[in-house]
Amino acid sequence: MNKSLARLLAALLCLCLSLGGVFALGEETGTATTAPDGEQAAQSAEILENPDAISGTDETAQTNETNAQYVATATAPLKVRREPNKSAFGNGSIAKGDMVYILELGNEWSKVDTGRNIGYVLTAYLSDIRAYSASQGVSDSQTVAPPAATGAPTAAVNNPEGFQDLFQAYAYKAVIARSQMDERSSSVFRVAKYEQVVVGANQGDWSYIRYKNSYGYVPTSALFKWDRLDAYAGDIPGCIKHTALAFVNKSAEIRSYEDQGAKSLKTVNPGSAISVDALDDQGRYPLPYWRTTGYINKEDVGYLMKVVPWEDAQSGDLISCMSTFYALGIHTMQYQGRNYNIYLGSSFISNTTVQPGETVNIYDVMGPYRASTGYHRAPIMSANALWGYGGGTCQVNTTLYNALIQVPIFINWRKVHADVGIYYCPVGFDAAVGGGDITQIFTNTLPYAIRLNFFMSDGCLTVGVFRE
């Protein structure tokens, strides 16, 4: 009898422990919505837009004192988050120009006390950061700088508890994750080709990743199709940041950079605007041409509009630009239709102004892709059809995508054509358009409004992103 009772008590204890573990896992594990639409995502967005409707946490108790270490000024209206990530619920707000009391100063997120709530704001929108003491007030000493963003894995990052979701990417090929940033270190796990990973840090040739709740280091070159999970995570590996728009003053040749100009890649018309990199010591402006590098000569440039760093930009300044190229001289009606669709699609977007915090779905701007909206028949990338209305608009969207990712603008959603990509841009840097979820959605996460402008000439499509 005693043995039976003991067995029963042991079984009940195991059951309780088992259920406790299940419930704890359910509370600690979050899921992310990847689809751009959906009722659940819409409800979450509605709640985030009304953070004051959510009851406070244990940290929101009002107090007459603050343990602030620093104070700063908000350079834009700030939403206070409960956790240091953009998907966390809101926990109040701070008006532009208000003083911000900082409990913990971080490179990307800072913990703040609003007087009513405690939460997190983006450090990038804080200026004039100064030391603070509750007894002595604001210090007159020199402004404090946020911690440097090295992007290097640290001891805290090596601990999965300190892992930050900065990027998502895909394995370009099957790759072995290592315990250290060394090919000779022990293997931890294997990532299959085209599998998605989350990247927490980049240092040189290595990336620190999470894959199916396992953590390790892989060569950065083994990853592609990068997108930020945080608009201020830093530069996307492989993203080309152009330095200027060059307006050519005559018919000019784009020649191959790799073979020192022995090969002519394309001839562009006078007045064409082309995104270029810094002038080299031989008087050439390098530029991306399909999946290679070309250049134009300095003497072919009549005017150079320089890109201004986004944080220094004033009204009207160019903050990023991108060019792609398409074929001419193909006289079939279908290819004429594709070139016309590039012109039409870019004209729909050109001169669009996007306010801070505003989200844009490119389908709403360019679509629907039908004859009734003016689009022509043209070749398309589809497993079910060779042609369709609107073929060519993917190049418009891809050109825009590559300009947006050069600055801290958040890409909520995009889709590539296929794992092999498309010829007019590097592998993994394309953005398709079509119907349903085949679109690009982005949010202006800069502290000011931006304006999008396309420049188009025969065979050259260029977009500039300007501070409005």
N, C-alpha and C positions, 0 to 999 in steps of 0.2 A: 504493500500500500504506500509506504514511504517512498519507495523507488518510483512508483507511478506518479506520485505528486511532484517529486523532484523533476522527473522528465517533463511533466506538463508545465511547471514553472520555467524550466529552461527553454522550452519551445515558445512560451509566451514572450520571454525576454528576447529571444532571437527575432521574433516577429516585430516587436517594438523597435528594436535596433534597425531592422531592415526598413521599416516604414519611415523611421526618422531619417535615415540616409537618403531615401527616395525624395522625401519632402525637401530636405536641405539642398539636394541637387537641383530640384525644380526651381528653388528660389534663387540660387546662385548663377544658374546658367541662363544667359539671354539669347534670344534669336534675332537675327537681322532680316528685315524684309528686303529682297533684292528686286522685286518687281516694281516698276514705277507707279503702278496704279494699285487699286485694291481698297476695300472698305476699311480694313484694319489700319493700313498706312494713312488713309485719310483721317480716321479718328485720332491717331497719334499726332498727326500734324495739327489738328484742331486744338488738342490739349496743349501742345507746345506753344501755340499762338496765344494762349491764355494762361500763362504760368501762375498768375495770382489766384486762379480758381482751384489750384491744387493745395491741399493742406501741407503745412510745413513738417519737416522732420524734427528729430530731437535737437538738431543744431540750430533751429530757427527761433529759439526762445529769445525774447527781447531782453536786452541788458543795457545798462547805462554806461558800461565800460567796454572797451575793445582791446584785444590783445594784438592789435595791428603792429606790424614791424615797419611797414612803409605806407606812404600815401602816394596817390598818382591822380592824374586827370583823365577822364574818359574822353577819347577823341571821336567817339561815335556812340549812338544809343546801344547799350550793351544788355544782352539777355544773360542773366545769371543762371548757371546750370547747377543741378544737384551733384553731378559728377563731372570730371574733366574730360568730357567728350561731347560732340555736337548732337548725338542722339539721346543724351540724357534729358530728363524732364526739366522744365524751367523752374526757377525758384526766385522770381522777382526780376527787377530790371534796374538799370542805372541810366540816367539821362546823359546826353552828350554835354560835356563841360563840367559834370559833377565831380566832386572829390571821391576817390575810391580808396577804401581802407584795406590794405593787403595783409593778410595773415601769413601767407606763404607765397613767395615770389618764385614763379617758374618760368622756364623759357617759352613754353607754349600756352600753359594755363596757369593762372594764379588764383589762389584761394582768397576770397574777399569777404568782408563783413559789411552788409548794406545798412546795418542798424536794425533791420527787421529779420533778415535771413543771412545765412552763411552759405556760400556756393562758390562757383568757379566761373571766371571770365577769361577770354583770350587776351594774353599779355600784349599781343601786337597792337591792341587798341588802347593801351595805356601809355601816357606820356608824362614827362616831368616826375619820374619816380624818385621819391626822397625818403630818407629815414624818418621814423616816427616814434615818439614815446608818449604814452598816455599822460605822463606827468609833465613832460617838457614840450609837448606839441611837435610841430613840424621842424625838422632840422634844417638849418641854412646851409648845410654841407653840400658837396657836389652831388649831382643827380646819380642815382644808382642804376646800373645796367642789369638787365635780366641775365640769368646764367647763359653762357655760350652754348649754342646748338652745334655740337660737333658731329652728331649723327652716329657716333661710335657706340657700339655696345659697351655697357659698363657692368660692374659687378652686380648692380641692382637689376639691370636688364637681363643678365644671364639667369637670374631667378625668374621663373615664369610669372611670379606675382608682380614683378615690375615691368612686364611686357606691355608695350603700348601699340595699339593697332594704328599704324601710320599709313600703310599702303596695302593694296591687294595686288597680286600678280599671278602669273601662271608659269608652270614649268615649260620652257621651250623644248626641253628634252628630258628624258629620265635622268634624275640626278640624286646623288647620295649626300645626305646632310651629315655634317661633321660636328663633333663635340667642340672643336676649336676652329679658328680661322686658319686652318692648315690642312692641306690635302693629306698629310701624313697622320693626322689625328684620327681617333677612332670614329667609325661610322655610327650614326644614331638611328637613322631611318632612311627609307628610299621614297622619293616623290616621283610618281609616274608622270609620263609625258602628258602635257596639257591639263594637269591637275592644278587647282587653285590653292594658293598659300596666302597667309597674312604676313606682312613684313613689319618688324618692329624697329629695325635700325639698319643703316648702311654704313659700312666703313671700307673705303677703297674698293677692292674687288670682291668683297664679301657682304652678304646680307644675312641678318638674323631673322629666322622665320618661325612661324607656327604652322604645323600641318597635322590635322586630326589630333589636336591636343598634345602633340610632341613638338619639341623645340630644338633647333640646331642651326648650323651655318651652311649656306650654299653659295657658290660663286654667283655674283650678281648677273654675270653674262648668261647664266642658265635660266634666267627669268625674263618674261616679256608680258605684254598686255598689262602694263602698270596703270593703276589709278590710285589717287589719294583717298584715304578714308578720313583724313583731316586736311582741310584746305591749306593749312599752314604747316604741313608735315615736311616741306622742303622740296627740292627739285626732284622730278621724276627721272630715274636713270635712263639715259638715252634721249631725253628731250632736248632739242636744240633751241637755245634761247638766242634769237637774232638781235643784232645791235642797231639796225637801221632799215628804213625803206629807201631804196635807191631808185630814183626816177631817171630813166635813160633819155638822153637828149638826141638820139639818132638810132637808126637801125643798127642793132648791136648783136653780136654773137655771144651765146653762152658756150664756153668751151670747157672741156674736161679738166678738172683740177688734178686728178690722179696722174695723168700722162703729160702734165705740163703744157696743156693746150693743144696737143697734137690732134685731138678729135673735137669737131664742132658738134655740140649737142642740140642747139636750137638757135634760131634768130628771133629776136623780139623787136617789136615796133617802137618807134619814138613815143615817149610818154608813158611807156609801161612802168608800173611800180613793182619792184621785186624786193623781197626780204633778203637781207644779206648779213654776213658776219663781218667782223672787224677787218679793215684793210691790212693786207700782208705787206711784207717788206719789198715785194715786187710790183706793188701798185695794183693788186687784184682784190676784188671783193668776193670771197667764197660764198656759195649759196647751195642749198639742197636742190638736186634735180633728180626726180624719181628716187631711186635707191642708191644714187651715187652723189658726188659733189662736183659742181661746176663753178664757174666764176665769170664775172664781167670785169672789164678793165676800168680803171679809175677815169680815164678820159671819155668813157661812154656815159658817165653819170653827170647829168645836168644839175640835179639837186639831191641832197641827202637829208632825210628826216630821221634824226636819231631817236632811239628808244630811251625813254627816261625810266629809271627804276620806279616801280609802282609806288613805293613809300615816299618818293620825292616829287611825284608828278603834280603839276598844277593843271588848272582847267585847260583843255585842248591838247595836252601832251599825249604823245604816243607811248603806250606802255608795253605793247607786244605786237608782233606781226608774223605772218606766215604766207608763203607762196607755194602753189602747186602748179603743174604744167599738164597740158593736154594736147592731143594730136590735132594737127591741121592737115589740109590737103587731101582728106578722105572725103570723096564727093558722093558717097551713098546717102540716101535720104535719112537713114537711121543715124549715121554719125553726125549729120547736120542737126538732127533732132537732139542728140546728146549735148552738143555745144550750145544749142539754143536753151536747153534746160538749165545748163550751168549759168547762163546769163540771167534767166528768169528767176531761178532759185536764189541766187545771190542778191538780186534786186529786191526780193521780198525781205531779206534780212538787213540789207544795207540801210544805215541811218537809224537803226534800232537803238533806243536808250534803255538801259537796264538799271533800275535803282538798287541801292544797297539792300540786301535781303530778298530781292525779287528772284523768283524762279521762272525759267523759260523752258518750254518744251518746243524743240525745233519743229516738230510736226505741226504745232499750232501756228507757226510763222510761215513755213514753206508749204505745208500740205493743205488739202489732200492732193496726191499726185495723180491727177486725172486730166483728160482732154478738156473737161469743162472748166478747169482752173487755168488753162492755157498751156499745159505741158504737152510736148510732142512725144511720139513714139521713138524709142531709142533702146540700144542693148542694155540689159540689166544682168546682175549676178543673181541668178535664181536656179534652183534645181528643177523647177517646173516650167520655166519659160525662158526664151532667148531674148525677148524684148518686152518692154512695157512703157507706160507713160511715166515720165519723170526720171528716166535713166540719165545719170550725170549729177543729180542732186546730192548723191553720196559724196562726191568730190567737194562740193560746196561745204557740206557738213564736216568732212574730214579736215579741210583747210581751217575752218573755224575752231574745231577741237584742238588742233595743234597750236593755235594762237592762245586759246584760253588757258591751256595747261602751263604756259610760260609764266603765269602770275598766280597768286593764291585765289583762284576761282574754283569753286567746288563742282565737280562733275557728279551729279546725282546718279546718272544712268547713261550708258552708251553700249553699243554692240558693234563688234568687228564683223567684217564680211565673212571671214573664215580664219582658221588658224594660220593659213599661209598669208593672209593679208591681201593687200591690193597694191598694184605696181607703182602708184604715184606717191607713196609715202613709205617710211620704214615699217617693217613687220611689227604689228601690234599697235600701231599709232593711227589706225583708221577708225572711222565712226560711220556706220551705215544708217540709212533712213529707209523707211518703207511704211508699213502699217502696223498697228498694234504697238508692241513694245520695241519695234525696230526704229529707234529714234535717239536723240541726244537730249538730256535734260540737265541744265546747269543752274546754279545759284550764285548770284553776285555776292561773294563773301568779302569783297573789298569795302573799305569804309566810305566809299563815294560811288556815284553813278558812273557808268561806263557807256560809251557809244561804239557801235560796231559799224565799220565801213568797208565795203568791198571795192577793189580797183580791178577792172577787168580789161584786158586787151586780147587780141587773137592769140590763143595758146597759153596765156598766163593768167592765173587767178590768184589774187592777193587779198588778204583781209588785214585790217589794222584795228586794234583795240585801243581806244582813246579814253582818257579821263574826261567826262562830260563837263 
